[in-house]
């Protein structure tokens, strides 16, 4: 069964065999995972949003040693956090009983664990120097100048949109393609403004709406776990699909033992969208922390990524082997995750889409 022309076109543009992109999951996407997907004919991705320049450069170079095929990277374009001492103090006070239950004292303040791409000109220079084939943006868009410089040296650019207005902004900035992220997606929603009204469109509805208004290619992201789901997205207007949760159980991912146990258990059937963990809406497997914060008494969390700093300190205080306070990001399709090598999974998804090498 032949793929539609848009899917064929984006595959040719990116230099890949299949219109399948592995989501750039920060902290989970390894050079081994990205290279395995790329070597199998898809587009492997590295999540650099929480990485400093040195780590980013190292990951890109390591991936280049593992594959000669195209691969991409992702960076975060969130606005700097708004410091609010009263709000931060109230948030830490709310979390203090959890630290005390672990036999430790909670932090007195929260810090910014990593900088946005918007605040980090050295990251742009690193990308221009190391030249990954694709650079994608999450939580917003960079400057016109940054997009221009990346495109001038042949780097293909993409940015995440959760609604029509964000997608039009992406197109008007000259970015090559838009990643349409539906509500089913695991991890952080790519909303430009986390305080704005969220239409919470499903992936299929979002792709269909964007396909009627955009001139640039659309990559469907959210809840896609196999080739049958992927083909449905192509049929309604996507040029490619992006899968994240589907790759979590691959041996090449950095998901730890607790994460994998959650995914393979009935707990994977319950995911929630919450801002409590990081300060921005993100979907993950339900846990004690989310339940603790899911009450009317819970104050507003510290701004992103300040809240993430407090959460990570709480998880670090847990005994080895315990993960009540671990962020196990996953989409609504988590119960459908398959435990296969990343290359084998990519080829299987392509086969289910009706494609052959």
PyMOL commands that set and color helices and strands:
alter all, ss='L'
color gray80, all
select helices_A, chain A and resi 5-14+31-39+53-66+85-101+117-119+121-130+144-152+164-172+203-211+227-235+245-247+257-264+266-269+288-293+306-316+334-336+342-352
alter helices_A, ss='H'
color red, helices_A
select strands_A, chain A and resi 20-22+44-47+71-76+134-138+156-161+177-181+187-188+217-221+240-243+271-274+282-285
alter strands_A, ss='S'
color yellow, strands_A
deselect
rebuild
show_as cartoon
